[in-house]
Amino acid sequence: MRLRERPIAYKKLWKMLIIKDMTRRDLRQLPGISTTSIAKMGKGENIYTDIFLKICRAMKCELNDIMETEYDESDDLQ
């Protein structure tokens, strides 16, 4: 199976921050969210699942509210 290196997108999280009038700095101040995790998300890199759960708990949302998978037609799922 060949997939793009970064099929996870955090666009929904960044949009949610705008809607809630929050910045990445505000996100960093949530319990258990490090600067490194936010930097990785900003680069589209993977982070540990427990970080997502902490974000969801603090922002009162579900995982699918802050991230999504992005595959394109060239991805071979065989």
N, C-alpha and C positions, 0 to 999 in steps of 0.2 A: 504494500500500500504506500503510495507516494502522496504526501500532503505537503502543503506549504509549511515552512518552518514555524510560522506564527499564526495558527488558525483562530486564536482567541483574540477578540477585539473588546476593548473597554470603552467604546464610544458612548454606550448607554450610561456608564458611570460618570463620564465627563459631562454629559448632558444633564444628568440628575444634579450634579454639583451646581451647574448654572441655574437650574430651576429652583434649587433650594438656597440660592445666593451664597454658595460656599466656594472656597478656594481649595487648592491642593494642600495648602498649609492647614486649613481647617480639618481636612481629612487626616492629615498627619497627626493632629492632636487627639484623634479618637484613640481610645485605649487599645494598645497592641498593634498599631499601624506604624511601621517604621518609614523613614525617609527612603530607605533602600527599596522597600516594597512599592512605594509610590513611583519611584524612579523607574523600576522595572515595568510597571504598568504603563507609564508614559512612553516607554520604548516598545510596548507591545509584547513584552516578555512574560513568561509564566511566573506565577507566585504560588505559594502554598495555599491549599484549600482553606485552612483555618483563617487565613487573612481575609478571604472573601466572606467567610461566615461572620467574622468580627465586623466587617464593613456593613453587611446586611443587617446584623443585629442593631448596630448603632443608627443606621439610616432607616430602620424599619421597612425593609424591602426583601425581595427574594433574589436568588442568584441570577435568574434570567432578567432582572431589572437592571443589573449592572454590567453584564457581559454577554457575549454571544459568540458563536463560532462563525467563522468566515471562510467558506470554501468557494472555489471558483470552478468553472467547467473543466479546467485543465487538471484538476485533482483526479487521480486515478484511485478509485476505491475498490479495486479488485483484490 
